[in-house]
């Protein structure tokens, strides 16, 4: 296998004999999932044990250590079936399960976190790292974060910040929809500005530049979660995840989740015409029909479209998805609805408010505000975040 352009934090650690020596002899917990692999696809569990580290416990985020659970499905694993190591689920049946209990950390000397993020604030893995940092701070256990690239690069930032009354597991910190940071940079943000404090270090990436998308790194793509099959999925996800807060299928139960979307009542051609009038750059629309195999509208024919990104540098997933929501409200106001079921352990707020992060933006859409005028107002509202973000960046070109 050719040497990749970028070395992950895991590979960087495995190349650092001095740092490995410092970790040998410690009782180590690992927060990992299937993305926790070396450039040659060896999992961190095996790679770190082969390097002489004493791994005594695994922690699994949403979907589990092996990511065999679907979204918002409680994970009850207690033993990892491949390594035989004891396992603690950080995504159980209650909100309290998201944070490790003190007794999970009492016999550990260090916790190592290594999970691939996808660059959008709804993706819960970075909050699992942050909550682990917070718990380890209380338990006086140091944390090592093995950094990984932001698949969408580290330059573009899109969206508004989550307000306090819309905090949830899809928005636990005041981040924009597309944050343009790596997990290691977010760890610094959580520590400095988010109240999740502990003794920690970040093992940085080698040779990563902020202009790199994931397919520029040479690293293998491993599905971060069951419905994140490709980089194309991650590219549209910062906006398209908003559809989880509606009665539309966001394409779960198909082979192109988040790129495909629709519902039985959608007039696909009318929606395409509405979106084309917005003249959004870098994207084309293909009317289609599909049948999800599970979740919303399972086994029903949904009419909608597939998103085709033609220029990812100019494409704004968030502008597109606000356009989709506005178009659906205009065209199908009698049938298009917001999701009302419990969402990520929250029962007293609409899922769309948790995902948008500000209920006034949802109300503006309902009142007929132009979607692009809403999106254009986000940059001015991010001034404080942008300054804080700059203080936490580890990589500069």
C-alpha positions as a LaTeX table, in Angstrom:
\begin{tabular}{lrrr}
\hline
Residue & $x$ (\AA) & $y$ (\AA) & $z$ (\AA) \\
\hline
Unk1 & 0.00 & 0.00 & 0.00 \\
Unk2 & 1.30 & 3.45 & $-0.94$ \\
Unk3 & 1.97 & 5.82 & 1.92 \\
Unk4 & $-1.03$ & 8.17 & 2.33 \\
Unk5 & $-0.55$ & 11.90 & 2.03 \\
Unk6 & $-1.82$ & 12.41 & 5.59 \\
Unk7 & $-1.01$ & 10.43 & 8.73 \\
Unk8 & $-3.87$ & 10.14 & 11.22 \\
Unk9 & $-3.31$ & 10.74 & 14.91 \\
Unk10 & $-3.39$ & 6.98 & 15.41 \\
Unk11 & $-0.67$ & 6.36 & 12.82 \\
Unk12 & 1.31 & 9.28 & 14.21 \\
Unk13 & 1.16 & 7.77 & 17.71 \\
Unk14 & 2.19 & 4.33 & 16.48 \\
Unk15 & 5.25 & 5.89 & 14.84 \\
Unk16 & 6.26 & 7.65 & 18.09 \\
Unk17 & 8.11 & 5.07 & 20.18 \\
Unk18 & 8.79 & 7.57 & 22.92 \\
Unk19 & 5.14 & 8.42 & 23.40 \\
Unk20 & 4.18 & 4.74 & 23.26 \\
Unk21 & 6.70 & 4.03 & 26.02 \\
Unk22 & 4.99 & 6.62 & 28.20 \\
Unk23 & 1.64 & 4.89 & 27.67 \\
Unk24 & 2.89 & 1.32 & 28.19 \\
Unk25 & 2.04 & 0.01 & 31.63 \\
Unk26 & $-0.96$ & 2.28 & 31.99 \\
Unk27 & $-4.47$ & 0.88 & 32.18 \\
Unk28 & $-6.13$ & 2.33 & 29.11 \\
Unk29 & $-9.71$ & 2.85 & 28.00 \\
Unk30 & $-10.47$ & 3.34 & 24.31 \\
Unk31 & $-13.36$ & 5.36 & 22.89 \\
Unk32 & $-13.53$ & 3.94 & 19.36 \\
Unk33 & $-15.74$ & 2.77 & 16.52 \\
Unk34 & $-15.09$ & 1.24 & 13.05 \\
Unk35 & $-13.33$ & 4.39 & 11.81 \\
Unk36 & $-10.55$ & 3.94 & 14.37 \\
Unk37 & $-8.16$ & 2.35 & 11.92 \\
Unk38 & $-4.61$ & 2.77 & 10.69 \\
Unk39 & $-3.79$ & 3.59 & 7.08 \\
Unk40 & $-3.55$ & $-0.16$ & 6.38 \\
Unk41 & $-6.96$ & $-0.76$ & 8.04 \\
Unk42 & $-5.75$ & $-2.30$ & 11.31 \\
Unk43 & $-8.18$ & $-1.34$ & 14.05 \\
Unk44 & $-6.88$ & 0.77 & 16.93 \\
Unk45 & $-7.82$ & $-1.96$ & 19.41 \\
Unk46 & $-5.46$ & $-4.46$ & 17.82 \\
Unk47 & $-2.83$ & $-1.95$ & 16.70 \\
Unk48 & $-2.40$ & $-0.40$ & 20.15 \\
Unk49 & $-2.39$ & $-3.77$ & 21.91 \\
Unk50 & 0.23 & $-5.05$ & 19.49 \\
Unk51 & 2.26 & $-1.94$ & 20.30 \\
Unk52 & 2.28 & $-3.04$ & 23.93 \\
Unk53 & $-0.50$ & $-0.93$ & 25.39 \\
Unk54 & $-2.69$ & $-2.41$ & 28.12 \\
Unk55 & $-6.22$ & $-1.80$ & 26.84 \\
Unk56 & $-8.63$ & $-2.85$ & 29.58 \\
Unk57 & $-11.95$ & $-1.31$ & 28.50 \\
Unk58 & $-13.72$ & $-0.05$ & 25.37 \\
Unk59 & $-16.24$ & 2.75 & 25.16 \\
Unk60 & $-18.68$ & 2.84 & 22.26 \\
Unk61 & $-20.42$ & 6.00 & 20.94 \\
Unk62 & $-23.75$ & 6.10 & 19.12 \\
Unk63 & $-24.11$ & 3.03 & 16.84 \\
Unk64 & $-21.66$ & 1.08 & 19.03 \\
Unk65 & $-18.01$ & 0.06 & 18.88 \\
Unk66 & $-18.67$ & $-1.89$ & 15.67 \\
Unk67 & $-21.45$ & 0.48 & 14.43 \\
Unk68 & $-24.03$ & $-2.26$ & 13.97 \\
Unk69 & $-26.88$ & $-0.20$ & 15.47 \\
Unk70 & $-29.02$ & 2.27 & 13.53 \\
Unk71 & $-29.45$ & 5.96 & 14.42 \\
Unk72 & $-31.09$ & 6.63 & 17.81 \\
Unk73 & $-31.06$ & 2.89 & 18.57 \\
Unk74 & $-29.97$ & 2.21 & 22.14 \\
Unk75 & $-26.80$ & 0.13 & 22.37 \\
Unk76 & $-26.55$ & $-2.42$ & 25.18 \\
Unk77 & $-23.19$ & $-4.00$ & 24.39 \\
Unk78 & $-21.11$ & $-5.13$ & 27.36 \\
Unk79 & $-18.45$ & $-7.22$ & 25.58 \\
Unk80 & $-16.87$ & $-6.50$ & 22.21 \\
Unk81 & $-17.45$ & $-9.66$ & 20.12 \\
Unk82 & $-14.17$ & $-9.36$ & 18.19 \\
Unk83 & $-11.63$ & $-8.46$ & 20.86 \\
Unk84 & $-13.42$ & $-9.92$ & 23.87 \\
Unk85 & $-12.78$ & $-6.72$ & 25.83 \\
Unk86 & $-15.40$ & $-5.33$ & 28.21 \\
Unk87 & $-17.38$ & $-2.56$ & 26.59 \\
Unk88 & $-19.34$ & 0.40 & 27.94 \\
Unk89 & $-22.06$ & 1.90 & 25.75 \\
Unk90 & $-22.19$ & 5.69 & 25.69 \\
Unk91 & $-25.52$ & 5.61 & 23.86 \\
Unk92 & $-28.02$ & 3.72 & 25.96 \\
Unk93 & $-31.68$ & 4.20 & 26.81 \\
Unk94 & $-31.39$ & 7.51 & 28.72 \\
Unk95 & $-29.72$ & 10.87 & 28.36 \\
Unk96 & $-27.52$ & 10.07 & 31.37 \\
Unk97 & $-26.03$ & 7.11 & 29.48 \\
Unk98 & $-24.20$ & 9.53 & 27.15 \\
Unk99 & $-21.62$ & 10.32 & 29.85 \\
Unk100 & $-19.45$ & 7.59 & 31.40 \\
Unk101 & $-20.12$ & 6.86 & 35.08 \\
Unk102 & $-17.26$ & 7.42 & 37.55 \\
Unk103 & $-16.92$ & 3.67 & 38.15 \\
Unk104 & $-16.22$ & 3.19 & 34.42 \\
Unk105 & $-13.11$ & 5.34 & 34.86 \\
Unk106 & $-12.01$ & 4.47 & 38.39 \\
Unk107 & $-9.50$ & 1.78 & 37.36 \\
Unk108 & $-8.13$ & 3.62 & 34.30 \\
Unk109 & $-4.94$ & 5.63 & 34.02 \\
Unk110 & $-5.64$ & 7.12 & 30.56 \\
Unk111 & $-8.48$ & 7.26 & 28.05 \\
Unk112 & $-7.66$ & 7.43 & 24.34 \\
Unk113 & $-10.35$ & 8.76 & 21.96 \\
Unk114 & $-10.17$ & 8.01 & 18.25 \\
Unk115 & $-13.30$ & 8.55 & 16.14 \\
Unk116 & $-13.79$ & 10.04 & 12.68 \\
Unk117 & $-16.14$ & 13.04 & 12.55 \\
Unk118 & $-17.90$ & 14.28 & 9.38 \\
Unk119 & $-17.70$ & 18.04 & 9.93 \\
Unk120 & $-21.30$ & 18.79 & 10.94 \\
Unk121 & $-22.53$ & 19.77 & 14.40 \\
Unk122 & $-25.31$ & 17.16 & 14.47 \\
Unk123 & $-22.83$ & 14.29 & 14.34 \\
Unk124 & $-22.73$ & 13.04 & 17.90 \\
Unk125 & $-19.26$ & 11.48 & 18.06 \\
Unk126 & $-17.49$ & 14.72 & 18.96 \\
Unk127 & $-19.89$ & 15.23 & 21.86 \\
Unk128 & $-19.06$ & 11.73 & 23.09 \\
Unk129 & $-15.42$ & 12.81 & 23.10 \\
Unk130 & $-16.34$ & 16.02 & 24.93 \\
Unk131 & $-18.45$ & 14.26 & 27.54 \\
Unk132 & $-15.62$ & 11.78 & 28.04 \\
Unk133 & $-13.26$ & 14.71 & 28.60 \\
Unk134 & $-15.66$ & 16.19 & 31.14 \\
Unk135 & $-16.05$ & 12.91 & 33.03 \\
Unk136 & $-12.31$ & 12.27 & 32.97 \\
Unk137 & $-11.73$ & 15.77 & 34.33 \\
Unk138 & $-13.89$ & 14.91 & 37.33 \\
Unk139 & $-12.13$ & 11.54 & 37.72 \\
Unk140 & $-8.63$ & 12.98 & 37.30 \\
Unk141 & $-7.93$ & 10.70 & 34.31 \\
Unk142 & $-5.94$ & 12.24 & 31.43 \\
Unk143 & $-7.33$ & 12.00 & 27.89 \\
Unk144 & $-5.48$ & 11.54 & 24.61 \\
Unk145 & $-7.38$ & 12.55 & 21.46 \\
Unk146 & $-6.06$ & 11.00 & 18.27 \\
Unk147 & $-6.92$ & 13.51 & 15.58 \\
Unk148 & $-8.50$ & 12.77 & 12.22 \\
Unk149 & $-9.21$ & 14.98 & 9.20 \\
Unk150 & $-12.39$ & 16.94 & 8.72 \\
Unk151 & $-13.75$ & 15.23 & 5.58 \\
Unk152 & $-15.11$ & 18.54 & 4.28 \\
Unk153 & $-11.82$ & 20.39 & 4.74 \\
Unk154 & $-11.02$ & 22.98 & 7.35 \\
Unk155 & $-11.76$ & 26.26 & 5.57 \\
Unk156 & $-15.49$ & 26.65 & 5.02 \\
Unk157 & $-17.84$ & 27.42 & 7.92 \\
Unk158 & $-21.62$ & 27.54 & 7.42 \\
Unk159 & $-24.61$ & 28.17 & 9.59 \\
Unk160 & $-25.88$ & 29.62 & 12.83 \\
Unk161 & $-24.98$ & 28.73 & 16.41 \\
Unk162 & $-27.11$ & 26.53 & 18.68 \\
Unk163 & $-28.93$ & 28.61 & 21.29 \\
Unk164 & $-29.03$ & 27.43 & 24.89 \\
Unk165 & $-32.72$ & 26.48 & 24.78 \\
Unk166 & $-32.11$ & 24.23 & 21.77 \\
Unk167 & $-29.19$ & 22.25 & 23.19 \\
Unk168 & $-29.38$ & 18.48 & 22.68 \\
Unk169 & $-27.16$ & 15.58 & 21.67 \\
Unk170 & $-27.23$ & 16.90 & 18.08 \\
Unk171 & $-26.07$ & 20.31 & 19.32 \\
Unk172 & $-24.48$ & 20.24 & 22.75 \\
Unk173 & $-22.14$ & 23.16 & 22.07 \\
Unk174 & $-22.57$ & 26.52 & 20.28 \\
Unk175 & $-21.27$ & 25.32 & 16.93 \\
Unk176 & $-22.42$ & 26.19 & 13.40 \\
Unk177 & $-23.88$ & 23.52 & 11.14 \\
Unk178 & $-20.55$ & 23.12 & 9.31 \\
Unk179 & $-17.78$ & 23.97 & 11.74 \\
Unk180 & $-14.61$ & 23.42 & 9.67 \\
Unk181 & $-12.68$ & 21.88 & 12.58 \\
Unk182 & $-11.06$ & 18.51 & 13.32 \\
Unk183 & $-11.94$ & 16.44 & 16.40 \\
Unk184 & $-8.67$ & 17.57 & 18.02 \\
Unk185 & $-9.46$ & 21.22 & 17.38 \\
Unk186 & $-12.95$ & 20.72 & 18.77 \\
Unk187 & $-11.42$ & 19.15 & 21.89 \\
Unk188 & $-9.53$ & 22.41 & 22.44 \\
Unk189 & $-12.75$ & 24.36 & 21.83 \\
Unk190 & $-14.68$ & 22.24 & 24.32 \\
Unk191 & $-11.92$ & 22.65 & 26.92 \\
Unk192 & $-11.46$ & 26.40 & 26.49 \\
Unk193 & $-14.98$ & 27.56 & 25.75 \\
Unk194 & $-17.42$ & 24.68 & 26.33 \\
Unk195 & $-16.91$ & 23.82 & 29.98 \\
Unk196 & $-15.61$ & 20.29 & 29.33 \\
Unk197 & $-12.28$ & 20.56 & 31.11 \\
Unk198 & $-9.68$ & 17.90 & 31.76 \\
Unk199 & $-6.00$ & 17.14 & 31.37 \\
Unk200 & $-5.70$ & 16.23 & 27.70 \\
Unk201 & $-3.45$ & 16.23 & 24.69 \\
Unk202 & $-4.09$ & 15.92 & 20.98 \\
Unk203 & $-1.89$ & 13.68 & 18.85 \\
Unk204 & $-2.01$ & 15.74 & 15.69 \\
Unk205 & $-2.32$ & 14.80 & 12.06 \\
Unk206 & 0.80 & 14.90 & 9.95 \\
Unk207 & 0.79 & 16.69 & 6.60 \\
Unk208 & $-2.89$ & 17.68 & 6.69 \\
Unk209 & $-3.82$ & 21.02 & 5.14 \\
Unk210 & $-7.07$ & 22.85 & 5.72 \\
Unk211 & $-7.81$ & 22.89 & 2.00 \\
Unk212 & $-7.90$ & 19.07 & 1.88 \\
Unk213 & $-11.12$ & 17.14 & 1.48 \\
Unk214 & $-11.04$ & 13.55 & 2.66 \\
Unk215 & $-10.26$ & 12.13 & $-0.76$ \\
Unk216 & $-7.16$ & 14.34 & $-0.87$ \\
Unk217 & $-5.67$ & 12.65 & 2.21 \\
Unk218 & $-5.00$ & 9.19 & 0.78 \\
Unk219 & $-6.58$ & 7.65 & 3.89 \\
Unk220 & $-9.16$ & 4.88 & 3.47 \\
Unk221 & $-12.80$ & 5.88 & 3.91 \\
Unk222 & $-14.52$ & 3.75 & 6.54 \\
Unk223 & $-18.23$ & 4.43 & 7.01 \\
Unk224 & $-18.43$ & 6.54 & 10.19 \\
Unk225 & $-22.02$ & 5.38 & 10.73 \\
Unk226 & $-24.50$ & 3.09 & 8.96 \\
Unk227 & $-26.01$ & 5.93 & 6.91 \\
Unk228 & $-22.80$ & 7.76 & 6.03 \\
Unk229 & $-21.54$ & 5.48 & 3.23 \\
Unk230 & $-19.45$ & 7.93 & 1.19 \\
Unk231 & $-17.82$ & 11.33 & 1.12 \\
Unk232 & $-20.67$ & 12.40 & $-1.17$ \\
Unk233 & $-23.02$ & 11.73 & 1.75 \\
Unk234 & $-20.92$ & 13.83 & 4.11 \\
Unk235 & $-20.83$ & 16.67 & 1.55 \\
Unk236 & $-24.61$ & 17.16 & 1.61 \\
Unk237 & $-25.10$ & 16.20 & 5.27 \\
Unk238 & $-24.60$ & 19.64 & 6.95 \\
Unk239 & $-27.85$ & 20.77 & 5.37 \\
Unk240 & $-29.70$ & 17.56 & 4.64 \\
Unk241 & $-29.64$ & 16.34 & 8.23 \\
Unk242 & $-32.32$ & 19.00 & 8.83 \\
Unk243 & $-34.76$ & 16.72 & 7.00 \\
Unk244 & $-34.65$ & 14.39 & 10.02 \\
Unk245 & $-36.86$ & 17.00 & 11.69 \\
Unk246 & $-39.59$ & 16.55 & 9.05 \\
Unk247 & $-41.96$ & 13.88 & 7.74 \\
Unk248 & $-39.80$ & 13.46 & 4.63 \\
Unk249 & $-37.60$ & 10.45 & 4.13 \\
Unk250 & $-34.01$ & 11.68 & 4.19 \\
Unk251 & $-33.07$ & 8.58 & 2.22 \\
Unk252 & $-32.42$ & 6.22 & 5.11 \\
Unk253 & $-33.22$ & 2.73 & 3.90 \\
Unk254 & $-31.67$ & 3.48 & 0.50 \\
Unk255 & $-28.11$ & 3.20 & $-0.78$ \\
Unk256 & $-27.77$ & 7.02 & $-1.12$ \\
Unk257 & $-29.02$ & 8.48 & 2.20 \\
Unk258 & $-29.22$ & 12.28 & 2.41 \\
Unk259 & $-28.57$ & 12.60 & $-1.32$ \\
Unk260 & $-31.98$ & 11.05 & $-1.98$ \\
Unk261 & $-35.00$ & 12.54 & $-0.24$ \\
Unk262 & $-38.74$ & 12.65 & $-0.71$ \\
Unk263 & $-42.18$ & 11.50 & 0.40 \\
Unk264 & $-45.28$ & 10.03 & $-1.25$ \\
Unk265 & $-46.91$ & 13.48 & $-1.48$ \\
Unk266 & $-44.02$ & 15.42 & $-3.05$ \\
Unk267 & $-44.41$ & 16.98 & $-6.49$ \\
Unk268 & $-40.80$ & 16.43 & $-7.51$ \\
Unk269 & $-40.88$ & 18.48 & $-10.69$ \\
Unk270 & $-42.44$ & 21.47 & $-8.94$ \\
Unk271 & $-39.82$ & 21.29 & $-6.20$ \\
Unk272 & $-37.02$ & 21.10 & $-8.77$ \\
Unk273 & $-38.41$ & 24.20 & $-10.49$ \\
Unk274 & $-38.52$ & 26.05 & $-7.15$ \\
Unk275 & $-34.92$ & 25.13 & $-6.39$ \\
Unk276 & $-33.68$ & 25.98 & $-9.87$ \\
Unk277 & $-35.16$ & 29.47 & $-9.47$ \\
Unk278 & $-32.86$ & 29.94 & $-6.45$ \\
Unk279 & $-29.85$ & 29.55 & $-8.79$ \\
Unk280 & $-27.67$ & 27.84 & $-6.19$ \\
Unk281 & $-24.12$ & 27.13 & $-7.38$ \\
Unk282 & $-22.47$ & 23.73 & $-7.56$ \\
Unk283 & $-25.56$ & 21.54 & $-7.56$ \\
Unk284 & $-27.99$ & 19.86 & $-9.94$ \\
Unk285 & $-31.28$ & 18.10 & $-9.21$ \\
Unk286 & $-32.66$ & 14.87 & $-10.62$ \\
Unk287 & $-36.33$ & 14.07 & $-10.02$ \\
Unk288 & $-36.71$ & 10.46 & $-8.97$ \\
Unk289 & $-38.73$ & 7.94 & $-7.01$ \\
Unk290 & $-37.52$ & 5.43 & $-4.44$ \\
Unk291 & $-38.80$ & 3.03 & $-1.77$ \\
Unk292 & $-37.04$ & 3.13 & 1.61 \\
Unk293 & $-36.55$ & $-0.31$ & 3.11 \\
Unk294 & $-36.89$ & 0.98 & 6.67 \\
Unk295 & $-37.78$ & 4.04 & 8.78 \\
Unk296 & $-39.92$ & 6.84 & 7.34 \\
Unk297 & $-42.26$ & 5.72 & 4.51 \\
Unk298 & $-40.77$ & 2.23 & 4.52 \\
Unk299 & $-41.89$ & 0.17 & 1.50 \\
Unk300 & $-43.80$ & 3.17 & 0.09 \\
Unk301 & $-42.93$ & 4.91 & $-3.15$ \\
Unk302 & $-41.49$ & 8.31 & $-2.35$ \\
Unk303 & $-41.28$ & 11.04 & $-4.95$ \\
Unk304 & $-38.43$ & 13.45 & $-4.62$ \\
Unk305 & $-34.98$ & 13.91 & $-6.02$ \\
Unk306 & $-31.35$ & 13.04 & $-5.84$ \\
Unk307 & $-28.87$ & 15.84 & $-5.17$ \\
Unk308 & $-25.89$ & 15.85 & $-7.52$ \\
Unk309 & $-23.03$ & 18.09 & $-6.34$ \\
Unk310 & $-21.23$ & 19.42 & $-9.41$ \\
Unk311 & $-18.75$ & 21.74 & $-7.65$ \\
Unk312 & $-18.18$ & 21.03 & $-3.97$ \\
Unk313 & $-16.13$ & 24.20 & $-3.45$ \\
Unk314 & $-19.04$ & 26.50 & $-4.31$ \\
Unk315 & $-21.81$ & 24.20 & $-3.08$ \\
Unk316 & $-23.61$ & 25.12 & 0.15 \\
Unk317 & $-25.53$ & 22.21 & 1.60 \\
Unk318 & $-27.17$ & 24.51 & 4.12 \\
Unk319 & $-28.46$ & 26.97 & 1.50 \\
Unk320 & $-29.85$ & 24.04 & $-0.50$ \\
Unk321 & $-31.60$ & 22.46 & 2.47 \\
Unk322 & $-33.16$ & 25.74 & 3.61 \\
Unk323 & $-34.38$ & 26.06 & 0.04 \\
Unk324 & $-35.84$ & 22.55 & 0.18 \\
Unk325 & $-37.67$ & 23.30 & 3.44 \\
Unk326 & $-39.01$ & 26.60 & 2.11 \\
Unk327 & $-40.10$ & 24.96 & $-1.12$ \\
Unk328 & $-41.92$ & 22.16 & 0.67 \\
Unk329 & $-43.71$ & 24.62 & 2.95 \\
Unk330 & $-44.82$ & 26.60 & $-0.10$ \\
Unk331 & $-45.81$ & 23.65 & $-2.29$ \\
Unk332 & $-47.10$ & 21.16 & 0.28 \\
Unk333 & $-48.00$ & 23.18 & 3.35 \\
Unk334 & $-50.99$ & 20.93 & 4.04 \\
Unk335 & $-49.01$ & 17.67 & 3.95 \\
Unk336 & $-45.46$ & 18.64 & 4.84 \\
Unk337 & $-45.01$ & 18.50 & 8.62 \\
Unk338 & $-42.36$ & 18.83 & 11.28 \\
Unk339 & $-41.47$ & 15.68 & 13.20 \\
Unk340 & $-43.27$ & 15.58 & 16.56 \\
Unk341 & $-41.88$ & 12.33 & 18.03 \\
Unk342 & $-39.15$ & 12.33 & 20.68 \\
Unk343 & $-35.75$ & 13.08 & 19.19 \\
Unk344 & $-32.38$ & 12.36 & 20.83 \\
Unk345 & $-33.93$ & 11.99 & 24.30 \\
Unk346 & $-35.84$ & 15.30 & 23.99 \\
Unk347 & $-39.65$ & 15.21 & 24.16 \\
Unk348 & $-40.61$ & 18.87 & 24.75 \\
Unk349 & $-39.07$ & 20.50 & 21.68 \\
Unk350 & $-39.55$ & 19.97 & 17.96 \\
Unk351 & $-36.74$ & 18.00 & 16.37 \\
Unk352 & $-36.37$ & 20.70 & 13.73 \\
Unk353 & $-35.71$ & 23.31 & 16.45 \\
Unk354 & $-32.96$ & 21.12 & 17.93 \\
Unk355 & $-31.41$ & 20.60 & 14.49 \\
Unk356 & $-31.67$ & 24.22 & 13.38 \\
Unk357 & $-30.62$ & 25.34 & 16.84 \\
Unk358 & $-32.93$ & 28.37 & 16.94 \\
Unk359 & $-36.73$ & 28.14 & 16.85 \\
Unk360 & $-37.01$ & 31.66 & 15.40 \\
Unk361 & $-35.40$ & 30.40 & 12.19 \\
Unk362 & $-38.05$ & 27.67 & 11.90 \\
Unk363 & $-40.75$ & 30.28 & 12.47 \\
Unk364 & $-39.19$ & 32.52 & 9.81 \\
Unk365 & $-39.44$ & 29.65 & 7.32 \\
Unk366 & $-43.07$ & 29.06 & 8.27 \\
Unk367 & $-43.79$ & 32.77 & 7.78 \\
Unk368 & $-42.46$ & 32.63 & 4.23 \\
Unk369 & $-39.06$ & 34.27 & 4.65 \\
Unk370 & $-36.79$ & 33.80 & 1.65 \\
Unk371 & $-34.45$ & 30.88 & 2.46 \\
Unk372 & $-31.34$ & 32.58 & 1.08 \\
Unk373 & $-31.97$ & 35.73 & 3.10 \\
Unk374 & $-32.04$ & 33.56 & 6.22 \\
Unk375 & $-28.78$ & 31.83 & 5.30 \\
Unk376 & $-27.05$ & 35.08 & 4.33 \\
Unk377 & $-27.63$ & 36.42 & 7.83 \\
Unk378 & $-25.59$ & 33.69 & 9.51 \\
Unk379 & $-22.10$ & 35.06 & 8.85 \\
Unk380 & $-22.64$ & 38.26 & 10.84 \\
Unk381 & $-24.02$ & 36.28 & 13.80 \\
Unk382 & $-20.89$ & 34.09 & 14.04 \\
Unk383 & $-18.35$ & 36.80 & 14.86 \\
Unk384 & $-17.62$ & 35.61 & 18.41 \\
Unk385 & $-17.51$ & 31.96 & 17.36 \\
Unk386 & $-15.15$ & 32.68 & 14.49 \\
Unk387 & $-12.73$ & 34.40 & 16.88 \\
Unk388 & $-12.88$ & 31.53 & 19.36 \\
Unk389 & $-12.49$ & 28.97 & 16.59 \\
Unk390 & $-9.35$ & 30.70 & 15.35 \\
Unk391 & $-7.76$ & 30.27 & 18.78 \\
Unk392 & $-8.33$ & 26.49 & 18.65 \\
Unk393 & $-7.01$ & 25.71 & 15.17 \\
Unk394 & $-4.00$ & 23.38 & 15.11 \\
Unk395 & $-3.27$ & 23.38 & 11.39 \\
Unk396 & $-2.41$ & 26.39 & 9.23 \\
Unk397 & $-1.43$ & 26.70 & 5.61 \\
\hline
\end{tabular}
